[in-house]
Amino acid sequence: MASYRDIAITADQLEPIRRETVIDMVARRIEQLVRSGDLKPGDRLPPEPDLAQMLRVSRGSLREALKGLMYLGLIKSRAGDGTYIQSSLSRVLNQHFQWMILLDEVKHLEIYELRKIIEPDAAALAAKRATRADIERLEAALEGLAEGRGNPELFHAFDIQFHDAFAQASGNVALQTTMRMLYHATSEARKAALPFIDDWDRHWRRHERVFLCIRDHKPALASKAVLEDLRYAESLIREHAASLSKGGLGSKSKRKGSGFRRTRKSKRPSAASRNSGSSS
């Protein structure tokens, strides 16, 4: 048998026992119920007295734990109808990822590096799998982008719709959720960078190329078009960051005189009348 001194030395090297909070314990036990199939996404939790007994916690502790889980977005309460397991956590992921940026755990340019890895392949999948409904959603967003040239708020709103539509067209829910999370996480930064667009028509045509390649089922060209668009968007973020490091006022005020001015645009031909050769 080892001496008490040896045991004490070994014990001193062990990791400290981590005390589990009530919210962690309740979350873990609810997770076990979901894993076992006793609870499913969207299911209503048992009434508070029954749930407290099932989870072996006091009703007061359960109440506090449920408030915490509700704040985290894992469950939701319906007035007069009880508490439910969330059926989808994509919105929660978006919020948590935005907090990571606010806390400076993740940098905007790091997100663009990740987007340049993910989105070209997503566009290629969209070009292979896009349905008629997907194409119609993309074209509707593209029409909105055309109207939004020179109007940063409007352009930004339809830009979100456009990227979400081509993510959905990829037919991969994991890709769609990840892209939506990354895109929404950089929403404010992209909006702030819009004044640095030097040519609204040219920027719109980048989106048009993406649309045409997906519509005409050209995966390689769709991937290339998205990468080109991302590189330009990244350059705007870098330019905006540089202006902030220099005080920002000079560059931004200079842009206000020209960047937001709507360039004269000709009437855009319909998708049906454009030939696929313009997408390369």
N, C-alpha and C positions, 0 to 999 in steps of 0.2 A: 504493500500500500504506500502511496506517495505521502511524503511528509506534509504537514499543514502548511509549511513554508512554500513547498512546491505548488500545492493547490492554490495558495493565495496568489502566487506569481502568475499562474495560468489564468486564474479568475480575473486578475487585473488586466489581462490582455483580451478578454472577451468583450464583444460589443455590449454596450449598456442595454438593459431591457427597455424597449420602447413602450411606453404606456399608450394604450389605444384610447382615443377620445370616443365619446358616445356616438358622435356623428360618423366616425370611421367604422365603428362596430355596427351601427344600424345600416350604413351603406353596404358594408361587406355582407351582412346577413340578407339584405334585400337582393344583392347581387347573386347570392347563393340560390335564392328562390327563383330568380330569373334563369340561372343556369340549369336548375333542375326542371324547369318548365312549369313550375307551379304558378309563376307570374310571367306574363308576356308583355312586350311593348304595347302601351295603350291600355293595359289592364288597370282597373281600379283597385287600390290597396284595400285590405280589410278594414273595418271600422277601428278607430283608435284603441278601444279597450282590448279587442281581439288581437290586433297587431302587436300591442305592447306585451301581451302574454306570449304570443308566438315568438317574439324576439327576445323575451326575458329581460325587458327593461321597464322602468317605471313610466307611467304615462307622461309625467313632466319631462323626463329625459327624451322620450320619443318625440314629444311635441317640439322640443328644441332641435333635435336632430332633423326632423322633417323640414323645419324652417331652413336649416342650413342646406339640405339637399335641394330644396326648392330654389334657393338663391343660386346654387350651382347649376340649376337647369335640368337636374336629373329627374325630378318629378314636378308635377304641376297640380294646382288646386282649382277646382271648379266650385264656385259658391253654391252651397246647398246640395252638392252632388258628390263630394268626397275628393280624395287625392289619387292621382293617376301616375303611372309610369309614363315617362315621355315616349312618344312613338318615334321621334327622330331627334338626334342630337346635333345635327349639322349647324343649326343656328348657335347652339352653345359653343361648338368648336370655333366658330367665327369670332365670338366674343372673347373667348379665352386666348385665341391667337392674337387678337388686337391688343389685349393686355400685355402679352409678351413683348410686343413692339413698344408699347407705352413704357414698360419697365426696362427697355433697352436690352432685353435678352436676345432679341433677333433684330438684325438691321434690314432696312428696306432693300438695300442692294443685294443682300444675301437671298432675299425672297426672289428678286429678279434672276439671280443665278439658278435658283430652283425652278422658277417658271420656264427658263430657257431649256431646262432638261425635260420637263414634263409636257409642256403645251405643244411643242412640235409633234410629238408622238400622238397626243390627243387629237390634234388636227388631222393627222394621217388616218387615225381610226375613224374620225368623223367623215372623212372623204370616202372611206370604204363602206360605212354603215348608215349614213344619213338617210332618213326616210323623207317622204314628201312633206310631212308635218315639220320635220327638223329644218328643211330648206325654207319653208314658209316662215318659220320663226326667225331664222337668220336674215332673210330678205326684209322682213318687217323691221328688224333692228337696224339693218343697213340703211333703210329708207329714213329711219329716225336720225341716224348719224348724219345723213346728207342734209337734213333740215337743221341739224344742230351745229353745222360748221360756223365757227365764229361765235357761238353761244356756249361757253364752257359748261354751264349747269346742264343744259339739254344734251350736249354731246356726251358728257360724263354719264348721264342716266342711261342713254342708249348704248354706250360702250359696255356698261355692265350687262345689259340685256344680250348684247352680241356675244360676249365671251361666255356667258352662261348658256346661250343657245348652242354654241359649237361644242361646249363641254358635254351638254346633254346629248348631242348628236354622236358623241364618241361611243355611246351605249355602255359605258363603264361607270357604275355608280361611285366607285372608289375614286376614280379620276375626277368625276364631276364634283364630289364633295371636297376633295383636296384643292381643286382649282378655284372653287367658290370661296373656300377659306382663305387662300392666298390672295385672291383678287380683292375681296372685301377688306382684308387686313391692310392693304396698301391704298385703300380708297382715298383717304384724306391727302396722302402724299401725291397721288396722281392728279387729284383735283388742283392741288397747289401748283403743280408743274404745268398745267394747261396753258398759262400765259406764255410759256416758252415755245409753243408750237409756232414754227416759222411760216408754214404754209398749210392751211386747213384743208385745201383741196387734195394736196398730196397725201396728207395724213389719212384723209377719208379713203383715198384710192388704195392705201395699204390694206384697209379693212375689206374693200371691194375685192382685192386679189384673193384674200383668204376665203371670202364667200364663193367666188367663182371656182376656185380649186376644189372646195368641198362639194359644191353643186355638180361639178363636172366629174367628180369621183377621181381626182388626181392626187393620191396620197403624198407622193414625194414633193410635188409643188405646193401642196397645202402646208406641209411641214416647213418648207423653205419660206413661204409667205408669212407664217406666224412668227418664225424666228426673226425675220426682218422687222416686223412690227414691234416685237419685244425689245430688240436692240435700240430702236428709235425711242421707245418709251423709257428705256433705261437711261438713254442719253439725256432725256428731259429731266429725269430725277436727279442725275448728276449735276446738270446745269442749275437746277433749283437749289441743290445743296451748296453748290459753289457760291451762288448769290447770297445765301444766308450767312456763309462764313465771311463774306465781304461786307456784311451789313444789310444786303438784300435790297435796299431801297433804290439804289441807282439802277440796277439791272431790271427790277420789276417795273419801276415807273417808266423806264424806257420801253419795255415791252407793251405796256398798257396802250401806248399810242398806236401800235401796229398789230400785236399778237391777237387781240380780240376783235380786230376789224374783219368783218365777213368779206371773204374774197368773192368776186363775182363768179357765179357758177352757172354753167349751162344746164339745161334740163337733162337729168340722168335718164338714159334709156332703160327700159324695163329689163328684168333678168332674162326674159324669153328672147329679147332681140339682141342680147350681147352674145358674141360667139366665144367659145372656150379658149380661143387662141390668145385673148387678152389677159389670161390668168398667168401666163408664164413670164 
